[in-house]
Amino acid sequence: MSSFRVVPIPSEVAEQVRNTGKSPIYGFPAHREVAAGRAPCRHCLRLIRKDEEELLLFTYDPFRELGEPPLPGPVYIHAEECARHSENDVIPEEYRGRLLTLEGYGDDRALVKEIRVRDGDEQRVAEELFSEANIRYVHVRSTEAGCFLFRLERR
Ligand SMILES: [Zn+2]
C-alpha cells in the first residue's frame, strides 16, 4: 500500500460549475466546448474524449480548502455529469509517463519540495515526498501547461 491517496476536486465544485456556468468564488464565466486536445477532467481524472465529449474550462483555486494565498488557474471538467475518482492510492493511468511536477506542501501552505518527473517515475517520487515528515500534501501539476491536476494526501 502506498503512503498517499489521490484526491480530485470536490463534487460540489463540479456541480456548481455545471449548474451556474461560472467559476466558484471568482464568478468568471466557464467556457464550454468540445475537447480539441488533451483535456484531463479534474473530477473523474479521466481524459475528456477529443472531438467527442464537451468540457467546461473554469478558474479554480487548488488551495481553497487548505490556506492562503490562493493560486487560481484554469482547469477542465466534463461538461456532463461524471463519477468522481475514487480516491485510491495509485496515480491514475492517464497521467503516468507524462511530464508532471509534484509539489510537496507543509504547514501554512509552505512549499517544502518540488520534483519534476518524467519516464513514469511518479509513484516513486510521490512516495519520496511523503517520506518527508513535514510534507502534508502534494499538488500534481502538468509541467508543460503548469495547470493543477489533482492532490495527493497522506493516508
Ligand atoms: Zn470527468
Backbone and ligand atoms as CSV (ligand in chain L), in Angstrom:
chain,resi,resn,atom,element,x,y,z
A,1,MET,N,N,0.840,-1.188,0.000
A,1,MET,CA,C,0.000,0.000,0.000
A,1,MET,C,C,0.885,1.251,0.000
A,2,SER,N,N,0.471,2.254,-0.738
A,2,SER,CA,C,1.279,3.469,-0.776
A,2,SER,C,C,0.912,4.389,0.395
A,3,SER,N,N,1.679,5.438,0.547
A,3,SER,CA,C,1.514,6.310,1.714
A,3,SER,C,C,0.548,7.461,1.448
A,4,PHE,N,N,-0.098,7.428,0.279
A,4,PHE,CA,C,-0.975,8.547,-0.054
A,4,PHE,C,C,-2.239,8.073,-0.757
A,5,ARG,N,N,-3.205,8.983,-0.853
A,5,ARG,CA,C,-4.382,8.727,-1.688
A,5,ARG,C,C,-4.545,9.898,-2.652
A,6,VAL,N,N,-5.142,9.609,-3.796
A,6,VAL,CA,C,-5.336,10.608,-4.855
A,6,VAL,C,C,-6.652,11.341,-4.592
A,7,VAL,N,N,-6.608,12.687,-4.556
A,7,VAL,CA,C,-7.805,13.470,-4.229
A,7,VAL,C,C,-8.160,14.424,-5.382
A,8,PRO,N,N,-9.280,14.156,-6.065
A,8,PRO,CA,C,-9.725,15.078,-7.125
A,8,PRO,C,C,-10.469,16.266,-6.526
A,9,ILE,N,N,-10.905,17.199,-7.353
A,9,ILE,CA,C,-11.666,18.342,-6.838
A,9,ILE,C,C,-13.000,17.843,-6.262
A,10,PRO,N,N,-13.569,18.595,-5.319
A,10,PRO,CA,C,-14.838,18.166,-4.711
A,10,PRO,C,C,-15.979,18.125,-5.735
A,11,SER,N,N,-16.892,17.180,-5.563
A,11,SER,CA,C,-18.072,17.088,-6.444
A,11,SER,C,C,-18.899,18.356,-6.378
A,12,GLU,N,N,-18.930,18.960,-5.205
A,12,GLU,CA,C,-19.669,20.203,-5.004
A,12,GLU,C,C,-19.186,21.287,-5.993
A,13,VAL,N,N,-17.891,21.337,-6.243
A,13,VAL,CA,C,-17.336,22.332,-7.169
A,13,VAL,C,C,-17.789,22.022,-8.601
A,14,ALA,N,N,-17.674,20.741,-8.996
A,14,ALA,CA,C,-18.073,20.357,-10.356
A,14,ALA,C,C,-19.550,20.664,-10.581
A,15,GLU,N,N,-20.374,20.338,-9.571
A,15,GLU,CA,C,-21.817,20.580,-9.705
A,15,GLU,C,C,-22.126,22.068,-9.818
A,16,GLN,N,N,-21.434,22.851,-9.020
A,16,GLN,CA,C,-21.666,24.301,-9.044
A,16,GLN,C,C,-21.328,24.884,-10.420
A,17,VAL,N,N,-20.204,24.466,-10.996
A,17,VAL,CA,C,-19.805,24.985,-12.312
A,17,VAL,C,C,-20.822,24.548,-13.370
A,18,ARG,N,N,-21.248,23.284,-13.314
A,18,ARG,CA,C,-22.220,22.796,-14.307
A,18,ARG,C,C,-23.561,23.512,-14.162
A,19,ASN,N,N,-23.963,23.791,-12.924
A,19,ASN,CA,C,-25.279,24.411,-12.701
A,19,ASN,C,C,-25.296,25.903,-12.989
A,20,THR,N,N,-24.193,26.585,-12.715
A,20,THR,CA,C,-24.202,28.053,-12.840
A,20,THR,C,C,-23.486,28.546,-14.091
A,21,GLY,N,N,-22.607,27.693,-14.672
A,21,GLY,CA,C,-21.821,28.149,-15.816
A,21,GLY,C,C,-20.762,29.162,-15.412
A,22,LYS,N,N,-20.441,29.194,-14.116
A,22,LYS,CA,C,-19.438,30.151,-13.628
A,22,LYS,C,C,-18.410,29.471,-12.733
A,23,SER,N,N,-17.255,30.132,-12.599
A,23,SER,CA,C,-16.227,29.646,-11.691
A,23,SER,C,C,-16.627,29.946,-10.252
A,24,PRO,N,N,-16.575,28.942,-9.357
A,24,PRO,CA,C,-16.850,29.209,-7.951
A,24,PRO,C,C,-15.881,30.269,-7.422
A,25,ILE,N,N,-16.343,31.070,-6.497
A,25,ILE,CA,C,-15.580,32.153,-5.861
A,25,ILE,C,C,-15.339,33.312,-6.823
A,26,TYR,N,N,-14.755,33.031,-7.999
A,26,TYR,CA,C,-14.339,34.121,-8.890
A,26,TYR,C,C,-15.473,34.652,-9.761
A,27,GLY,N,N,-16.405,33.780,-10.107
A,27,GLY,CA,C,-17.562,34.218,-10.882
A,27,GLY,C,C,-17.328,34.422,-12.369
A,28,PHE,N,N,-16.102,34.142,-12.838
A,28,PHE,CA,C,-15.852,34.270,-14.275
A,28,PHE,C,C,-16.685,33.228,-15.012
A,29,PRO,N,N,-17.147,33.563,-16.218
A,29,PRO,CA,C,-17.915,32.571,-16.974
A,29,PRO,C,C,-17.056,31.351,-17.311
A,30,ALA,N,N,-17.634,30.159,-17.137
A,30,ALA,CA,C,-16.948,28.935,-17.557
A,30,ALA,C,C,-17.122,28.806,-19.066
A,31,HIS,N,N,-16.101,28.301,-19.730
A,31,HIS,CA,C,-16.153,28.149,-21.176
A,31,HIS,C,C,-16.480,26.699,-21.513
A,32,ARG,N,N,-17.459,26.508,-22.398
A,32,ARG,CA,C,-17.876,25.159,-22.768
A,32,ARG,C,C,-17.549,24.903,-24.227
A,33,GLU,N,N,-16.901,23.777,-24.507
A,33,GLU,CA,C,-16.632,23.404,-25.905
A,33,GLU,C,C,-16.310,21.921,-25.984
A,34,VAL,N,N,-16.326,21.398,-27.204
A,34,VAL,CA,C,-15.916,20.016,-27.424
A,34,VAL,C,C,-14.398,19.957,-27.269
A,35,ALA,N,N,-13.904,18.952,-26.556
A,35,ALA,CA,C,-12.466,18.853,-26.323
A,35,ALA,C,C,-11.713,18.826,-27.647
A,36,ALA,N,N,-10.711,19.695,-27.751
A,36,ALA,CA,C,-9.958,19.804,-29.007
A,36,ALA,C,C,-8.547,19.239,-28.863
A,37,GLY,N,N,-8.137,18.949,-27.632
A,37,GLY,CA,C,-6.795,18.406,-27.383
A,37,GLY,C,C,-6.839,17.575,-26.125
A,38,ARG,N,N,-5.681,17.370,-25.528
A,38,ARG,CA,C,-5.631,16.588,-24.291
A,38,ARG,C,C,-6.250,17.404,-23.159
A,39,ALA,N,N,-7.336,16.901,-22.597
A,39,ALA,CA,C,-8.049,17.633,-21.558
A,39,ALA,C,C,-8.430,16.691,-20.425
A,40,PRO,N,N,-7.630,16.668,-19.358
A,40,PRO,CA,C,-7.949,15.793,-18.232
A,40,PRO,C,C,-9.012,16.400,-17.319
A,41,CYS,N,N,-10.031,15.627,-17.010
A,41,CYS,CA,C,-11.098,16.084,-16.112
A,41,CYS,C,C,-10.604,15.994,-14.674
A,42,ARG,N,N,-10.741,17.086,-13.919
A,42,ARG,CA,C,-10.258,17.127,-12.523
A,42,ARG,C,C,-11.217,16.484,-11.546
A,43,HIS,N,N,-12.325,15.962,-12.028
A,43,HIS,CA,C,-13.315,15.344,-11.139
A,43,HIS,C,C,-13.236,13.816,-11.229
A,44,CYS,N,N,-13.301,13.266,-12.443
A,44,CYS,CA,C,-13.179,11.806,-12.594
A,44,CYS,C,C,-11.730,11.406,-12.875
A,45,LEU,N,N,-10.889,12.392,-13.217
A,45,LEU,CA,C,-9.464,12.216,-13.545
A,45,LEU,C,C,-9.235,11.413,-14.816
A,46,ARG,N,N,-10.286,11.263,-15.630
A,46,ARG,CA,C,-10.103,10.656,-16.944
A,46,ARG,C,C,-9.920,11.758,-17.979
A,47,LEU,N,N,-9.508,11.359,-19.175
A,47,LEU,CA,C,-9.396,12.344,-20.248
A,47,LEU,C,C,-10.778,12.588,-20.849
A,48,ILE,N,N,-11.046,13.836,-21.179
A,48,ILE,CA,C,-12.288,14.188,-21.869
A,48,ILE,C,C,-12.041,13.868,-23.342
A,49,ARG,N,N,-12.842,12.975,-23.906
A,49,ARG,CA,C,-12.534,12.445,-25.237
A,49,ARG,C,C,-12.558,13.527,-26.313
A,50,LYS,N,N,-11.414,13.644,-26.976
A,50,LYS,CA,C,-11.218,14.652,-28.013
A,50,LYS,C,C,-12.227,14.483,-29.150
A,51,ASP,N,N,-12.761,15.599,-29.614
A,51,ASP,CA,C,-13.735,15.646,-30.720
A,51,ASP,C,C,-15.048,14.932,-30.404
A,52,GLU,N,N,-15.228,14.504,-29.151
A,52,GLU,CA,C,-16.443,13.760,-28.804
A,52,GLU,C,C,-17.167,14.380,-27.625
A,53,GLU,N,N,-16.447,14.530,-26.498
A,53,GLU,CA,C,-17.098,14.998,-25.279
A,53,GLU,C,C,-16.863,16.492,-25.081
A,54,GLU,N,N,-17.818,17.127,-24.402
A,54,GLU,CA,C,-17.669,18.551,-24.106
A,54,GLU,C,C,-16.989,18.753,-22.753
A,55,LEU,N,N,-16.246,19.843,-22.683
A,55,LEU,CA,C,-15.585,20.207,-21.431
A,55,LEU,C,C,-16.092,21.550,-20.953
A,56,LEU,N,N,-15.864,21.793,-19.672
A,56,LEU,CA,C,-16.030,23.130,-19.103
A,56,LEU,C,C,-14.661,23.556,-18.604
A,57,LEU,N,N,-14.237,24.741,-19.026
A,57,LEU,CA,C,-12.967,25.314,-18.596
A,57,LEU,C,C,-13.308,26.439,-17.615
A,58,PHE,N,N,-12.732,26.380,-16.428
A,58,PHE,CA,C,-13.052,27.412,-15.435
A,58,PHE,C,C,-11.847,27.683,-14.548
A,59,THR,N,N,-11.960,28.722,-13.744
A,59,THR,CA,C,-10.873,29.133,-12.849
A,59,THR,C,C,-11.065,28.475,-11.486
A,60,TYR,N,N,-10.009,27.856,-10.993
A,60,TYR,CA,C,-10.102,27.104,-9.735
A,60,TYR,C,C,-8.874,27.363,-8.872
A,61,ASP,N,N,-9.113,27.487,-7.569
A,61,ASP,CA,C,-8.006,27.632,-6.623
A,61,ASP,C,C,-7.776,26.307,-5.905
A,62,PRO,N,N,-6.683,25.597,-6.227
A,62,PRO,CA,C,-6.455,24.291,-5.605
A,62,PRO,C,C,-6.151,24.363,-4.110
A,63,PHE,N,N,-5.986,25.554,-3.584
A,63,PHE,CA,C,-5.744,25.704,-2.145
A,63,PHE,C,C,-7.008,26.089,-1.385
A,64,ARG,N,N,-8.160,26.047,-2.067
A,64,ARG,CA,C,-9.361,26.608,-1.446
A,64,ARG,C,C,-9.698,26.000,-0.081
A,65,GLU,N,N,-9.346,24.723,0.141
A,65,GLU,CA,C,-9.651,24.129,1.445
A,65,GLU,C,C,-8.426,24.148,2.352
A,66,LEU,N,N,-7.331,24.706,1.873
A,66,LEU,CA,C,-6.044,24.454,2.536
A,66,LEU,C,C,-5.333,25.675,3.089
A,67,GLY,N,N,-5.620,26.846,2.573
A,67,GLY,CA,C,-4.938,28.009,3.123
A,67,GLY,C,C,-4.696,29.085,2.095
A,68,GLU,N,N,-4.028,30.111,2.528
A,68,GLU,CA,C,-3.763,31.280,1.681
A,68,GLU,C,C,-2.265,31.417,1.448
A,69,PRO,N,N,-1.839,32.127,0.392
A,69,PRO,CA,C,-2.688,32.756,-0.612
A,69,PRO,C,C,-3.214,31.751,-1.633
A,70,PRO,N,N,-4.351,32.091,-2.267
A,70,PRO,CA,C,-4.857,31.224,-3.332
A,70,PRO,C,C,-3.926,31.230,-4.544
A,71,LEU,N,N,-4.112,30.260,-5.415
A,71,LEU,CA,C,-3.320,30.222,-6.646
A,71,LEU,C,C,-4.254,29.795,-7.778
A,72,PRO,N,N,-5.174,30.700,-8.158
A,72,PRO,CA,C,-6.171,30.309,-9.146
A,72,PRO,C,C,-5.560,30.045,-10.516
A,73,GLY,N,N,-6.127,29.061,-11.188
A,73,GLY,CA,C,-5.662,28.735,-12.531
A,73,GLY,C,C,-6.735,27.982,-13.283
A,74,PRO,N,N,-6.528,27.781,-14.583
A,74,PRO,CA,C,-7.542,27.121,-15.403
A,74,PRO,C,C,-7.540,25.604,-15.221
A,75,VAL,N,N,-8.753,25.029,-15.137
A,75,VAL,CA,C,-8.907,23.569,-15.085
A,75,VAL,C,C,-10.091,23.153,-15.959
A,76,TYR,N,N,-10.098,21.858,-16.327
A,76,TYR,CA,C,-11.209,21.299,-17.098
A,76,TYR,C,C,-11.993,20.312,-16.252
A,77,ILE,N,N,-13.289,20.242,-16.527
A,77,ILE,CA,C,-14.076,19.082,-16.096
A,77,ILE,C,C,-14.975,18.685,-17.260
A,78,HIS,N,N,-15.519,17.455,-17.191
A,78,HIS,CA,C,-16.543,17.063,-18.149
A,78,HIS,C,C,-17.736,18.013,-18.014
A,79,ALA,N,N,-18.281,18.456,-19.132
A,79,ALA,CA,C,-19.452,19.334,-19.088
A,79,ALA,C,C,-20.667,18.577,-18.558
A,80,GLU,N,N,-20.721,17.284,-18.854
A,80,GLU,CA,C,-21.824,16.453,-18.358
A,80,GLU,C,C,-21.351,15.713,-17.116
A,81,GLU,N,N,-22.312,15.269,-16.327
A,81,GLU,CA,C,-22.013,14.597,-15.065
A,81,GLU,C,C,-21.022,13.444,-15.256
A,82,CYS,N,N,-20.088,13.305,-14.333
A,82,CYS,CA,C,-19.172,12.167,-14.341
A,82,CYS,C,C,-18.953,11.717,-12.905
A,83,ALA,N,N,-18.524,10.485,-12.749
A,83,ALA,CA,C,-18.330,9.917,-11.408
A,83,ALA,C,C,-16.989,10.368,-10.850
A,84,ARG,N,N,-17.001,10.926,-9.642
A,84,ARG,CA,C,-15.754,11.393,-9.028
A,84,ARG,C,C,-14.795,10.213,-8.847
A,85,HIS,N,N,-13.523,10.477,-9.131
A,85,HIS,CA,C,-12.478,9.470,-8.925
A,85,HIS,C,C,-12.543,8.956,-7.488
A,86,SER,N,N,-12.215,7.688,-7.296
A,86,SER,CA,C,-12.494,7.023,-6.013
A,86,SER,C,C,-11.460,7.232,-4.913
A,87,GLU,N,N,-10.509,8.126,-5.105
A,87,GLU,CA,C,-9.508,8.412,-4.058
A,87,GLU,C,C,-8.706,7.176,-3.674
A,88,ASN,N,N,-8.235,6.420,-4.667
A,88,ASN,CA,C,-7.379,5.289,-4.325
A,88,ASN,C,C,-5.919,5.745,-4.232
A,89,ASP,N,N,-5.008,4.774,-4.129
A,89,ASP,CA,C,-3.615,5.123,-3.817
A,89,ASP,C,C,-2.668,4.983,-5.011
A,90,VAL,N,N,-3.228,5.015,-6.222
A,90,VAL,CA,C,-2.401,4.853,-7.414
A,90,VAL,C,C,-2.556,6.076,-8.325
A,91,ILE,N,N,-1.435,6.608,-8.815
A,91,ILE,CA,C,-1.510,7.701,-9.783
A,91,ILE,C,C,-2.282,7.174,-10.991
A,92,PRO,N,N,-3.365,7.856,-11.391
A,92,PRO,CA,C,-4.193,7.314,-12.481
A,92,PRO,C,C,-3.393,7.101,-13.772
A,93,GLU,N,N,-3.747,6.033,-14.421
A,93,GLU,CA,C,-3.159,5.602,-15.686
A,93,GLU,C,C,-2.923,6.755,-16.676
A,94,GLU,N,N,-3.933,7.627,-16.823
A,94,GLU,CA,C,-3.886,8.710,-17.813
A,94,GLU,C,C,-2.729,9.684,-17.572
A,95,TYR,N,N,-2.159,9.678,-16.362
A,95,TYR,CA,C,-1.131,10.659,-16.019
A,95,TYR,C,C,0.254,10.031,-15.930
A,96,ARG,N,N,0.295,8.705,-16.001
A,96,ARG,CA,C,1.599,8.054,-15.856
A,96,ARG,C,C,2.443,8.238,-17.108
A,97,GLY,N,N,3.727,8.491,-16.892
A,97,GLY,CA,C,4.638,8.682,-18.011
A,97,GLY,C,C,4.561,10.069,-18.608
A,98,ARG,N,N,3.758,10.947,-18.012
A,98,ARG,CA,C,3.657,12.322,-18.503
A,98,ARG,C,C,4.693,13.197,-17.801
A,99,LEU,N,N,4.846,14.420,-18.292
A,99,LEU,CA,C,5.725,15.374,-17.619
A,99,LEU,C,C,4.914,16.028,-16.503
A,100,LEU,N,N,5.214,15.629,-15.279
A,100,LEU,CA,C,4.463,16.119,-14.124
A,100,LEU,C,C,5.398,16.820,-13.155
A,101,THR,N,N,4.870,17.819,-12.464
A,101,THR,CA,C,5.596,18.452,-11.374
A,101,THR,C,C,4.851,18.156,-10.084
A,102,LEU,N,N,5.555,17.542,-9.133
A,102,LEU,CA,C,4.957,17.220,-7.842
A,102,LEU,C,C,5.485,18.201,-6.808
A,103,GLU,N,N,4.558,18.915,-6.179
A,103,GLU,CA,C,4.924,19.946,-5.203
A,103,GLU,C,C,4.470,19.506,-3.817
A,104,GLY,N,N,5.414,19.349,-2.913
A,104,GLY,CA,C,5.084,18.943,-1.547
A,104,GLY,C,C,4.933,20.163,-0.649
A,105,TYR,N,N,3.750,20.273,-0.037
A,105,TYR,CA,C,3.475,21.425,0.827
A,105,TYR,C,C,3.399,20.994,2.287
A,106,GLY,N,N,3.854,21.895,3.151
A,106,GLY,CA,C,3.797,21.646,4.588
A,106,GLY,C,C,2.760,22.540,5.245
A,107,ASP,N,N,2.933,22.776,6.529
A,107,ASP,CA,C,2.003,23.636,7.253
A,107,ASP,C,C,1.991,25.024,6.645
A,108,ASP,N,N,0.842,25.679,6.776
A,108,ASP,CA,C,0.680,27.054,6.349
A,108,ASP,C,C,1.043,27.259,4.882
A,109,ARG,N,N,0.749,26.220,4.078
A,109,ARG,CA,C,0.864,26.312,2.627
A,109,ARG,C,C,2.301,26.549,2.147
A,110,ALA,N,N,3.260,26.205,2.964
A,110,ALA,CA,C,4.660,26.403,2.588
A,110,ALA,C,C,5.116,25.306,1.627
A,111,LEU,N,N,5.703,25.700,0.508
A,111,LEU,CA,C,6.250,24.721,-0.429
A,111,LEU,C,C,7.555,24.177,0.149
A,112,VAL,N,N,7.580,22.873,0.416
A,112,VAL,CA,C,8.750,22.246,1.045
A,112,VAL,C,C,9.701,21.716,-0.026
A,113,LYS,N,N,9.130,21.046,-1.033
A,113,LYS,CA,C,9.989,20.436,-2.049
A,113,LYS,C,C,9.198,20.207,-3.329
A,114,GLU,N,N,9.874,20.424,-4.463
A,114,GLU,CA,C,9.234,20.237,-5.765
A,114,GLU,C,C,10.111,19.312,-6.596
A,115,ILE,N,N,9.476,18.319,-7.210
A,115,ILE,CA,C,10.239,17.400,-8.067
A,115,ILE,C,C,9.527,17.261,-9.409
A,116,ARG,N,N,10.279,17.413,-10.490
A,116,ARG,CA,C,9.711,17.211,-11.825
A,116,ARG,C,C,9.960,15.779,-12.255
A,117,VAL,N,N,8.898,15.106,-12.680
A,117,VAL,CA,C,9.033,13.698,-13.065
A,117,VAL,C,C,8.773,13.496,-14.543
A,118,ARG,N,N,9.388,12.475,-15.052
A,118,ARG,CA,C,9.182,12.020,-16.417
A,118,ARG,C,C,9.439,10.521,-16.412
A,119,ASP,N,N,9.215,9.876,-17.531
A,119,ASP,CA,C,9.518,8.449,-17.650
A,119,ASP,C,C,8.790,7.583,-16.627
A,120,GLY,N,N,7.610,7.963,-16.234
A,120,GLY,CA,C,6.797,7.087,-15.399
A,120,GLY,C,C,7.281,6.891,-13.979
A,121,ASP,N,N,7.991,7.862,-13.439
A,121,ASP,CA,C,8.573,7.740,-12.109
A,121,ASP,C,C,7.677,8.351,-11.020
A,122,GLU,N,N,6.443,8.683,-11.355
A,122,GLU,CA,C,5.612,9.498,-10.461
A,122,GLU,C,C,5.249,8.817,-9.143
A,123,GLN,N,N,4.983,7.510,-9.181
A,123,GLN,CA,C,4.595,6.823,-7.942
A,123,GLN,C,C,5.752,6.843,-6.931
A,124,ARG,N,N,6.960,6.569,-7.423
A,124,ARG,CA,C,8.134,6.564,-6.544
A,124,ARG,C,C,8.440,7.963,-6.010
A,125,VAL,N,N,8.331,8.963,-6.879
A,125,VAL,CA,C,8.606,10.347,-6.454
A,125,VAL,C,C,7.580,10.794,-5.405
A,126,ALA,N,N,6.331,10.397,-5.589
A,126,ALA,CA,C,5.303,10.750,-4.598
A,126,ALA,C,C,5.655,10.122,-3.246
A,127,GLU,N,N,6.071,8.861,-3.270
A,127,GLU,CA,C,6.473,8.195,-2.015
A,127,GLU,C,C,7.661,8.919,-1.381
A,128,GLU,N,N,8.581,9.343,-2.224
A,128,GLU,CA,C,9.760,10.057,-1.719
A,128,GLU,C,C,9.344,11.349,-1.004
A,129,LEU,N,N,8.409,12.084,-1.601
A,129,LEU,CA,C,7.954,13.328,-0.964
A,129,LEU,C,C,7.273,13.035,0.375
A,130,PHE,N,N,6.430,12.004,0.403
A,130,PHE,CA,C,5.713,11.700,1.652
A,130,PHE,C,C,6.625,11.073,2.713
A,131,SER,N,N,7.835,10.700,2.320
A,131,SER,CA,C,8.774,10.201,3.334
A,131,SER,C,C,9.312,11.366,4.167
A,132,GLU,N,N,9.087,12.589,3.708
A,132,GLU,CA,C,9.492,13.761,4.491
A,132,GLU,C,C,8.344,14.132,5.433
A,133,ALA,N,N,8.634,14.098,6.715
A,133,ALA,CA,C,7.574,14.235,7.733
A,133,ALA,C,C,6.849,15.569,7.655
A,134,ASN,N,N,7.515,16.619,7.173
A,134,ASN,CA,C,6.869,17.930,7.173
A,134,ASN,C,C,6.045,18.205,5.909
A,135,ILE,N,N,5.980,17.244,4.997
A,135,ILE,CA,C,5.105,17.402,3.830
A,135,ILE,C,C,3.743,16.799,4.156
A,136,ARG,N,N,2.710,17.639,4.068
A,136,ARG,CA,C,1.354,17.205,4.433
A,136,ARG,C,C,0.556,16.742,3.230
A,137,TYR,N,N,0.751,17.403,2.096
A,137,TYR,CA,C,0.022,17.036,0.879
A,137,TYR,C,C,0.866,17.442,-0.323
A,138,VAL,N,N,0.508,16.886,-1.470
A,138,VAL,CA,C,1.269,17.133,-2.703
A,138,VAL,C,C,0.307,17.581,-3.794
A,139,HIS,N,N,0.658,18.648,-4.485
A,139,HIS,CA,C,-0.095,19.039,-5.673
A,139,HIS,C,C,0.618,18.483,-6.900
A,140,VAL,N,N,-0.163,17.894,-7.803
A,140,VAL,CA,C,0.382,17.378,-9.048
A,140,VAL,C,C,-0.040,18.323,-10.164
A,141,ARG,N,N,0.949,18.825,-10.883
A,141,ARG,CA,C,0.705,19.760,-11.979
A,141,ARG,C,C,1.307,19.221,-13.277
A,142,SER,N,N,0.747,19.714,-14.370
A,142,SER,CA,C,1.355,19.453,-15.669
A,142,SER,C,C,2.594,20.337,-15.786
A,143,THR,N,N,3.741,19.734,-16.079
A,143,THR,CA,C,4.967,20.528,-16.190
A,143,THR,C,C,4.896,21.475,-17.387
A,144,GLU,N,N,4.299,21.016,-18.477
A,144,GLU,CA,C,4.249,21.850,-19.683
A,144,GLU,C,C,3.230,22.977,-19.552
A,145,ALA,N,N,2.015,22.664,-19.103
A,145,ALA,CA,C,0.957,23.673,-19.045
A,145,ALA,C,C,0.930,24.406,-17.705
A,146,GLY,N,N,1.497,23.788,-16.663
A,146,GLY,CA,C,1.503,24.403,-15.341
A,146,GLY,C,C,0.211,24.221,-14.567
A,147,CYS,N,N,-0.784,23.629,-15.221
A,147,CYS,CA,C,-2.106,23.529,-14.592
A,147,CYS,C,C,-2.152,22.494,-13.480
A,148,PHE,N,N,-2.949,22.797,-12.458
A,148,PHE,CA,C,-3.196,21.862,-11.359
A,148,PHE,C,C,-4.004,20.674,-11.881
A,149,LEU,N,N,-3.590,19.459,-11.507
A,149,LEU,CA,C,-4.289,18.252,-11.955
A,149,LEU,C,C,-5.058,17.586,-10.813
A,150,PHE,N,N,-4.364,17.266,-9.722
A,150,PHE,CA,C,-5.031,16.662,-8.552
A,150,PHE,C,C,-4.075,16.740,-7.368
A,151,ARG,N,N,-4.613,16.406,-6.202
A,151,ARG,CA,C,-3.821,16.463,-4.973
A,151,ARG,C,C,-3.571,15.059,-4.460
A,152,LEU,N,N,-2.460,14.876,-3.798
A,152,LEU,CA,C,-2.192,13.643,-3.064
A,152,LEU,C,C,-2.208,13.990,-1.588
A,153,GLU,N,N,-2.890,13.162,-0.802
A,153,GLU,CA,C,-2.899,13.393,0.645
A,153,GLU,C,C,-2.318,12.187,1.350
A,154,ARG,N,N,-1.643,12.473,2.444
A,154,ARG,CA,C,-1.064,11.421,3.260
A,154,ARG,C,C,-2.198,10.531,3.793
A,155,ARG,N,N,-1.999,9.233,3.777
A,155,ARG,CA,C,-3.052,8.317,4.262
A,155,ARG,C,C,-3.094,8.286,5.771
L,1,ZN,ZN,ZN,-14.993,13.804,-15.606
